[in-house]
Amino acid sequence: MAASDSKRLDVTRSFIEILDTLSENMFDPDNVLEDSIRKPMNHVEEVWLDMKEKMMQGDTRAANLLSAHSHLKIALGYLVELKSDVLFSGVVTDYLLKYMGKLSIMIYREAMGHVLL
């Protein structure tokens, strides 16, 4: 839904491409992010920002990105559970968990307008 808003469409598309690559990583562990994408993600850390003011502005793109962030966090929780299951331990890699978590943080930062340069 955030892609339907024309603001910073290139950034939103890059998030979708990263998620697509990470999803493919479950089926092909050799399918990884390019170094130019992965290296900046390694410096992404959790940051707490107050979203009340942002939501009061009625920014639909921010709301959609925050929704995506929440869904990624939920999916990450499920993936952690799957990794502990013997049947899926080879499918869910540490790489996938690490970068899916970092993508979630990047999306959150973008929604809040707090972009790490």
LINQUI-V751580 format. One record per helix or strand. SS is the DSSP state (h for helix, s for strand). FROM is the first residue (numbers start at 1). TO is the last residue. If there is no record, write none. Layout:
SS | FROM | TO
SS | FROM | TO
This chain:
h | 2 | 4
h | 9 | 25
h | 35 | 41
h | 52 | 56
h | 60 | 84
h | 94 | 112
